[in-house]
Amino acid sequence: MILAPLQPGLIAQVAYNMRARDRDEMAALGLGLDSSQLAERLALARYGFVACADDGTPIAACAGEEHLPGLVGWSFFATARLPEIGLALTRHLRRITIPTLCEAGVRRAEARSLKGYDWAARWMASLGFRDLCVLKRFGAGGQDFILWELTDDDVRKPLLQPEAARTGAAPTAADHRQ
């Protein structure tokens, strides 16, 4: 896996080729389906990267926009090639990205996923996020969303209690086919 900075061209490639379920989620969040507009917006995010295959093909975009000092809202979407880098990406996020954000002063990270998108729910839990609540009729078309949270205290806890770090396995290729 190769990590690249959030650049509009790379983000647009991922957005153009994103999985159908991710496209549904982005549309419901009102982020639009125009790849170039989405790319321009996410390229301005303070945190994040584009994860690429070893051949350089952009596969996933992960962007954290700072809504308030210390509060980051995460966006994530990927192409059908995600299983090629899924485990490496999950490990990188858990071991490097999330702890680095906390060291940089991020106290809370939030993300939203469509209710019923089981793959996303398992993956968020594997990253250490907690299912905070259901946001009823939150989507542009009235869809329900799950609000996920991760605080800096959650990140520090596994360092003190190793058994707490086992929140679930990373999603497999079979999970991806949903």
C-alpha positions, 0 to 999 in steps of 0.5 A, a space after each residue: 500500500 502506498 499513501 499519497 497526500 489528499 490531492 484532487 486528482 487522486 481523490 477524484 479517481 477514487 470518487 469516480 470509481 467508488 463502490 455503489 454502497 459508498 456512492 449511496 452513502 455519499 449521496 445521502 450525506 448530501 456530498 454529491 456525486 460529482 467526482 471533481 467537486 467532492 475531490 476539491 472539497 476533501 482536498 482541503 481537509 486538514 487530515 487524511 490521505 489517499 491509499 493506493 495499490 502497489 501499482 499506484 492506483 488510488 483505491 481509498 480516500 480518507 479525509 478528516 475535516 476539522 469542524 471545531 478545534 479538536 473535533 474531526 469529522 471523517 469521510 471514507 470511500 473506496 473502490 472495489 479494489 479495497 480488499 487488496 489493501 484493506 488489512 494494511 489500511 486498517 492497521 495503518 489507521 489503528 496504529 499510526 493515523 489515529 494515535 497521531 491525530 490524538 498527539 496532534 490535539 484531536 480529542 474527538 473523531 466522528 463519522 457517519 454510516 448508513 444504517 444497515 451498511 453492515 460492512 461499514 459498521 464492522 469496520 468502524 468497530 474494528 478501528 475502535 469507534 463506538 456506535 453512539 446513536 442512530 440519527 433518524 431521517 438524517 440523510 438527504 432522502 430521509 435515511 437513518 445514519 449511525 453516528 460513530 465516535 472515537 475520543 482520545 481517551 478511547 485511544 489511550 485505553 488500549 495502551 493501559 488495557 491490552 484486552 480492550 484493544 480487541 474490538 473486532 477483526 478487520 473486514 474481509 473480502 467476503 464482508 466487502 461484497 455486501 
